[in-house]
Each structure stands twice: as structure tokens, then as C-alpha cells.
Amino acid sequence: MTAQQINENGPPWAQQILNFGAAHEHATGRGVKVAVVDSGVSAANPQLAGQVLKGADVSGTGPDDCIGHGTWVAGIIAAKQGVTPFYGVAPDAKIIPIKFAGKSSGVDSGLAAKGIDAAVRLGADVINVSTQSLGDDPRLRASVENAIAKGVVVVAAAGNIDPKKGTVPGLMYPGAYRGVISVGAVGHDGQVTTFSNPATPVSVIAPGKDIVTTAPDGTYAVAEQGTSFATPFVAGLAALIKQVYPNITPAQVKQRIEGTADGSKGAGSGQGMINPFEALTAVNVGGAGRPGGAAQPVRIAMADRTDPTTRKVALGITGGALGAAALVVAAGMLIPAGRRRGWRPGYVRVSADRPED
């Protein structure tokens, strides 16, 4: 796909449904670094030029993105604005490319662990892992725990159901690890896709089908379906949150994303579709409403208890006011009577009908 074709088609469905424009009034990811632990990232596309920092190759196959997967993911996160109607969730964030997968599509969880460690060393604020490992690898678990302990947000794919077997593969890692934001996929209709793995505990869902993004050759691609492509939408959102709340912890980022999602849609949907605008602007989400996450005290709008001295003064003022009012009433009655008598003394006689002067 070319830039001209994107210009003709307008903004992709995913960024329309997530309303990036409203979110970008509050944050664009400036100053935040997102590591893409994947197949490498190519900066050949104009929308990734200047967005990709120095990374690491733990695969030993060279830094080039031979598969294309990592570049697709990076574009969803941080493609710059102003070139085409397509742009990333966090267009001012920077990408740290961490290559752990070579030409083979197979996933080595040990290399993935090394990739996460490299991302932490290079100063990542958020780590995107759009890969899936079946089975708990202690090396991978330790790397994830270390990253989170050091304040790095880890976002990972929930995994895909095997299209050939059509069976749920079970828990996928690192998505199933405690503290990780695990992402399922939805289609155009907003429903969980048939390929999204519901066995992994899902935090939230995001678009994961027919996703327009950057390609390694400098053009654009409509990425194949997968939770791989839903995950960077959430990693990009985490980058926006980190810009607004720089001192927020990974647990609070997770809580904010989950707490502002649009609600569960059943199995495999977690807390529902992410809502970038709400995630950035909600005043308090389970203690993560402000930088540092502390809930703010709330005062009930009622009067304080009055001390005795204040009460006496108030009663005195009230009594004086009532007395003054009584004098006004009396004057209103006596002055007309005095005028009728020429201000001479008179007697008061009471008859059965009415009082007379």
C-alpha cells in the first residue's frame, strides 16, 4: 500500500474508533521510550524516520527486520503525524528496537527474556512484546518481574488460537504473568475475534484485524490479523499515560487502562475496549488518578461545629436584630396616630368595636 492510497482512504478504522485526536489534546508520547521486543524495526518509512533509537540485537542475526513484524508493530505505536491520515497512538514517542526473532517465525522464550533485559538496560519506559510463548519459562518470568520492579510497563499479546487446529492453546507468556497488561483483539464490529486466545487472562482488548501500519520497505501494509497488532495500541496508550503521569507505577498504568476501558464483552475481553481519552483524563481510577497514584481527600460540604463563644455572639446579634425589627413595627403604628392628634397627649379608650385614640 502506498501513501497515496492511504490519503485516498482516509484515517484507518482503528484510530477512528479509538478517537486518537481527543487523546492527543492531552498527550502524544513526547519524552517516552517504547521498546519493541520483536523482529527488529526498519526506519525506511517516512513516518518512522527519526522515531527509532539505537537498539539491540540479541538474536545474532543482524538488526534488519527480515520478517516485517517489528516494523508493523512500531508503526502502530509511534508513526509520526503529518504525512498521511494514518499515524501512531503515541506519535511523539521513540522506539527502541530489540531484535530477538530472526527469519524463522518460531519464538525462543529465552531470547525474549534477553530482549526484555536489553530493553530495561536501554532505558525503556514501556515494553511491547507482540509474541507468544506456550509454557512458563523461568527466564522469561524473571525478566518480566525485573522490568516491572524497575518501573517499566510490560504489554504483551494474549496470543492467537491455532487456525489449523482451531483449539485454544492454553496460557501464553509473557501475557499470563502477573503485572503484565495482556491484550486481546477485536474486529471492525468491536467484538472479540475468533482467533484471540481467551485462555490467557486478558486485561483489555484493542483493534487487531485489518490494521494499517508501516512496512519495512518504506511503504505501508494492512497487517495480518492477530493479537500481535492489538498489543501496540495498548503499549502506545501506556506511553501517553507515562507522559501525563511520569511518576506512575506499572501497576497504576495497568489499573488506569483497565479501569477506563469500555466494559467486558464476554470471554477473552477482559475489561473491554481501551478508551485513550478516558485513560488520560479520568480524575481518579482506583488510586491512580494523579501522579504518584494517591487518592485525594474529599470534604463533605457541611458546616463545622460552632464553639460556645461563637454561639453567644451569634445569639446576641440575632437578638439585637429582632429588637430593631420590633421598633420599626412599633414606629409604623405610633407615628400616624401622633400626627392625627397634632402630637398632643391622648387617652386610649377601648370599645367593643375597636380601640380609639
C-alpha positions as MATLAB code, in Angstrom:
seq = 'MTAQQINENGPPWAQQILNFGAAHEHATGRGVKVAVVDSGVSAANPQLAGQVLKGADVSGTGPDDCIGHGTWVAGIIAAKQGVTPFYGVAPDAKIIPIKFAGKSSGVDSGLAAKGIDAAVRLGADVINVSTQSLGDDPRLRASVENAIAKGVVVVAAAGNIDPKKGTVPGLMYPGAYRGVISVGAVGHDGQVTTFSNPATPVSVIAPGKDIVTTAPDGTYAVAEQGTSFATPFVAGLAALIKQVYPNITPAQVKQRIEGTADGSKGAGSGQGMINPFEALTAVNVGGAGRPGGAAQPVRIAMADRTDPTTRKVALGITGGALGAAALVVAAGMLIPAGRRRGWRPGYVRVSADRPED';
ca = [
       0.000    0.000    0.000;
       1.262    3.471   -0.866;
       0.923    6.802    0.918;
      -1.380    7.964   -1.887;
      -3.745    5.064   -1.259;
      -3.876    5.889    2.429;
      -4.574    9.539    1.627;
      -7.439    8.461   -0.592;
      -8.915    6.110    2.007;
      -8.628    8.469    4.978;
      -7.915    7.564    8.610;
      -7.919    3.802    9.294;
     -10.852    2.365   11.220;
      -8.794    1.594   14.319;
      -7.714    5.160   15.008;
     -11.218    6.429   14.288;
     -12.851    4.092   16.774;
     -10.241    4.911   19.426;
     -10.521    8.678   18.810;
      -6.809    9.456   18.861;
      -7.475   13.127   18.166;
      -9.157   13.723   21.521;
      -6.405   11.871   23.373;
      -3.666   13.836   21.620;
      -5.008   17.074   23.047;
      -3.565   15.801   26.332;
      -0.523   13.733   25.328;
       1.390   12.491   22.278;
       4.025   10.353   23.987;
       6.725   13.030   23.963;
       9.702   12.042   26.078;
       8.608    8.402   26.411;
      10.589    5.433   25.040;
       8.835    2.238   23.960;
      10.874   -0.907   23.365;
       9.592   -3.232   20.647;
      10.872   -6.707   21.508;
      10.280   -8.358   18.162;
      11.926   -8.969   14.770;
      13.688   -5.606   14.547;
      12.431   -2.270   13.227;
      13.120   -0.560    9.897;
      13.055    3.242    9.792;
      12.734    3.354    5.996;
       9.161    4.624    6.162;
       8.973    8.457    6.385;
       6.655    8.161    9.360;
       9.295    6.252   11.316;
      12.218    8.464   10.281;
      13.709    9.954   13.427;
      11.489    7.807   15.621;
      13.804    4.828   16.039;
      16.616    4.950   18.600;
      19.645    2.706   18.940;
      18.515   -0.730   19.988;
      19.918   -4.218   20.463;
      20.083   -7.476   18.544;
      20.034  -10.445   20.921;
      19.265  -12.870   18.085;
      22.696  -12.557   16.492;
      21.116  -12.268   13.032;
      21.733   -8.566   12.402;
      19.483   -5.572   13.071;
      17.414   -5.697    9.863;
      13.738   -6.577   10.135;
      13.630   -9.638    7.904;
      10.058  -10.579    8.832;
       8.388   -7.177    8.905;
       6.528   -7.876   12.128;
       8.503   -5.485   14.328;
       8.143   -2.608   11.878;
       4.400   -3.158   11.690;
       4.186   -3.039   15.479;
       6.410    0.068   15.727;
       4.241    1.994   13.259;
       1.091    1.336   15.274;
       2.833    2.747   18.321;
       4.783    5.755   17.045;
       4.296    6.603   13.347;
       4.595   10.392   13.025;
       1.713   12.682   12.126;
       1.514   14.954    9.116;
       2.472   12.540    6.335;
      -0.716   10.522    5.803;
      -4.056   10.267    7.632;
      -2.548    7.250    9.409;
      -0.400    7.839   12.487;
       0.562    6.068   15.686;
      -1.117    6.048   19.084;
       1.865    7.933   20.535;
       3.317    9.786   17.519;
       5.936   11.658   19.544;
       7.220    8.612   21.441;
      10.525    6.997   20.473;
      11.032    3.351   19.584;
      13.845    1.184   20.961;
      14.124   -1.799   18.591;
      15.060   -5.060   20.314;
      15.513   -7.912   17.874;
      15.192  -11.414   19.255;
      13.452  -13.188   16.357;
      15.245  -13.898   13.064;
      13.888  -15.163    9.756;
      12.107  -18.029   11.446;
       8.695  -17.273   12.904;
       9.497  -19.508   15.878;
       9.745  -17.903   19.308;
      12.592  -18.598   21.726;
      11.404  -17.569   25.186;
      14.991  -17.442   26.416;
      15.883  -14.881   23.744;
      12.681  -12.998   24.535;
      13.885  -12.787   28.130;
      17.229  -11.400   26.961;
      15.353   -8.904   24.789;
      13.350   -7.644   27.759;
      16.546   -7.323   29.812;
      18.148   -5.315   26.989;
      15.113   -3.015   26.822;
      15.421   -2.273   30.533;
      19.148   -1.521   30.183;
      18.447    0.878   27.317;
      16.003    2.890   29.400;
      12.628    1.811   28.047;
       9.558    3.207   29.812;
       7.227    0.711   28.137;
       7.983   -2.702   26.615;
       5.809   -4.156   23.845;
       6.004   -7.944   23.409;
       3.804   -8.950   20.478;
       4.874  -12.574   20.638;
       3.606  -15.622   22.439;
       5.376  -18.441   24.232;
       3.457  -21.540   25.271;
       4.611  -22.579   28.706;
       6.105  -20.785   31.680;
       9.836  -20.212   31.202;
      11.559  -19.156   34.465;
      13.998  -17.000   32.474;
      11.167  -15.064   30.835;
       9.264  -14.751   34.107;
      12.336  -13.371   35.891;
      12.955  -10.809   33.145;
       9.359   -9.588   33.271;
       9.398   -9.341   37.054;
      12.665   -7.395   36.945;
      11.314   -4.961   34.356;
       8.155   -4.258   36.344;
      10.127   -3.906   39.571;
      12.237   -1.230   37.878;
       9.154    0.754   36.862;
       8.831   -0.431   33.265;
       5.345   -1.148   31.909;
       5.135   -4.508   30.101;
       2.385   -5.009   27.493;
       2.026   -8.400   25.806;
      -0.224  -10.263   23.380;
      -2.762  -12.701   24.791;
      -1.870  -14.978   21.882;
      -3.736  -16.483   18.961;
      -5.734  -19.646   18.553;
      -4.095  -22.090   16.152;
      -6.012  -21.558   12.862;
      -5.290  -25.096   11.686;
      -6.261  -26.935   14.834;
      -8.916  -24.441   15.901;
      -8.210  -25.216   19.533;
      -7.384  -22.914   22.420;
      -3.642  -23.368   23.030;
      -3.693  -22.523   26.752;
      -1.862  -19.798   28.649;
       0.521  -17.672   26.620;
       3.545  -15.895   28.085;
       4.573  -13.243   28.965;
       0.925  -12.182   28.695;
      -0.126  -14.513   31.508;
       2.428  -13.220   34.008;
       1.274  -11.167   36.964;
       1.554   -7.413   36.391;
       1.636   -7.645   32.585;
      -1.063   -5.844   30.569;
      -2.359   -8.676   28.383;
      -4.195   -7.722   25.186;
      -6.890   -9.489   23.178;
      -8.084   -8.494   19.696;
     -11.339   -7.159   18.257;
     -12.524   -6.639   14.694;
     -14.470   -3.845   12.997;
     -17.622   -4.807   14.891;
     -15.948   -4.298   18.270;
     -16.370   -7.964   19.183;
     -13.583  -10.300   20.252;
     -12.177  -12.021   17.177;
     -12.337  -15.771   16.720;
      -8.540  -16.002   16.728;
      -7.951  -14.151   20.018;
      -6.893  -16.546   22.779;
      -9.321  -16.365   25.757;
      -7.258  -18.746   27.884;
      -4.664  -16.107   28.740;
      -6.012  -13.707   31.401;
      -6.881  -10.692   29.242;
      -6.602   -7.171   30.666;
      -8.191   -5.251   27.776;
      -8.933   -5.536   24.066;
      -7.929   -3.385   21.086;
      -8.230   -3.478   17.281;
      -6.358   -6.454   15.855;
      -7.676   -7.047   12.362;
      -7.058   -5.202    9.069;
      -4.672   -2.766   10.721;
      -2.905   -0.206    8.514;
       0.714    0.386    9.517;
       4.271    0.954    8.320;
       6.153   -1.672    6.263;
       9.925   -2.367    6.276;
      10.346   -1.344    2.623;
       9.139    2.203    3.283;
       5.550    1.634    2.129;
       2.500    0.610    4.142;
       0.839   -2.676    4.929;
      -2.523   -3.928    6.089;
      -1.236   -6.162    8.852;
      -2.474   -9.705    9.114;
      -4.906  -10.402   11.890;
      -3.563  -11.168   15.340;
      -3.307  -10.083   18.942;
       0.214   -9.026   17.895;
      -1.312   -5.923   16.346;
      -3.772   -5.208   19.139;
      -0.918   -5.105   21.650;
       0.880   -1.984   20.297;
      -2.326    0.045   20.569;
      -2.184   -0.567   24.312;
       1.581   -0.024   24.509;
       1.057    3.311   22.757;
      -1.644    4.211   25.256;
       0.732    3.340   28.103;
       3.231    5.796   26.566;
       0.611    8.550   26.578;
      -0.174    7.844   30.218;
       3.507    7.907   31.130;
       3.821   11.366   29.588;
       0.925   12.757   31.615;
       1.825   10.901   34.823;
       5.625   10.436   34.718;
       5.836    9.027   38.254;
       3.071    6.469   37.857;
       3.952    2.828   38.569;
       3.388   -0.088   36.166;
       0.600   -1.356   38.412;
      -1.110    2.042   38.284;
      -0.774    2.232   34.488;
      -2.406   -1.189   34.265;
      -5.127   -0.136   36.671;
      -5.792    3.081   34.752;
      -6.032    1.326   31.375;
      -8.304   -1.393   32.757;
     -10.373    0.971   34.887;
     -11.234    3.284   31.985;
     -11.926    0.562   29.392;
     -15.425    0.342   27.938;
     -16.558   -2.812   29.724;
     -16.345   -6.552   29.233;
     -17.761   -8.132   26.110;
     -17.538  -11.672   27.408;
     -14.832  -14.307   27.399;
     -11.417  -13.082   26.339;
     -12.309   -9.382   26.524;
     -11.034   -8.504   29.997;
     -12.267   -5.040   30.971;
     -13.203   -4.273   27.375;
     -12.005   -1.923   24.642;
      -9.402    0.620   25.646;
     -10.528    4.240   25.863;
      -7.478    6.509   25.378;
      -9.226    9.780   26.206;
     -10.702    8.451   29.453;
      -7.412    6.792   30.400;
      -5.687   10.180   30.225;
      -8.347   12.369   31.793;
     -10.127   10.303   34.467;
      -9.636   12.112   37.787;
      -9.243    9.022   39.925;
      -9.059    5.390   38.863;
      -8.578    3.125   41.835;
      -5.878    5.302   43.364;
      -4.094    6.046   40.083;
      -5.844    9.299   39.371;
      -2.910   11.623   39.925;
       0.863   11.419   39.573;
       2.045    9.110   42.328;
      -1.384    7.481   42.473;
      -2.561    8.859   45.820;
      -6.279    9.418   46.133;
      -7.169   12.963   47.123;
      -9.144   13.633   50.342;
     -12.779   14.633   49.894;
     -14.523   17.039   52.274;
     -18.252   16.760   52.866;
     -19.963   20.118   52.300;
     -21.386   20.698   55.786;
     -20.827   23.391   58.421;
     -18.181   22.928   61.087;
     -19.322   22.610   64.708;
     -19.565   26.093   66.346;
     -17.685   26.797   69.598;
     -19.590   28.297   72.642;
     -18.173   31.822   72.273;
     -19.165   32.000   68.649;
     -22.659   30.753   69.578;
     -23.142   33.532   72.209;
     -22.038   36.245   69.792;
     -24.369   34.880   67.124;
     -27.316   34.814   69.566;
     -26.584   38.380   70.655;
     -26.553   39.617   67.078;
     -29.777   37.749   66.365;
     -31.472   39.217   69.460;
     -30.409   42.730   68.520;
     -31.756   42.305   65.031;
     -35.126   41.122   66.342;
     -35.300   44.093   68.720;
     -34.598   46.525   65.919;
     -37.320   44.936   63.854;
     -39.808   45.340   66.709;
     -39.005   49.071   66.991;
     -39.621   49.517   63.268;
     -43.047   47.865   63.600;
     -43.964   49.981   66.641;
     -42.895   53.167   64.899;
     -45.076   52.291   61.949;
     -48.085   52.160   64.237;
     -47.406   55.099   66.608;
     -46.259   57.827   64.241;
     -49.543   58.004   62.237;
     -51.535   58.183   65.498;
     -49.378   61.050   66.823;
     -49.896   63.049   63.638;
     -53.689   62.771   63.922;
     -53.562   64.285   67.457;
     -51.097   67.037   66.481;
     -48.613   65.279   68.731;
     -50.807   66.102   71.871;
     -51.076   63.534   74.674;
     -54.242   61.488   74.477;
     -56.045   58.695   76.225;
     -56.660   55.273   74.981;
     -60.251   54.094   75.209;
     -61.220   50.595   74.382;
     -64.708   49.928   72.977;
     -66.314   46.729   71.996;
     -65.794   47.524   68.345;
     -62.274   48.968   68.046;
     -59.630   50.866   70.006;
     -59.726   54.668   69.788;
     -57.129   57.326   70.468;
];
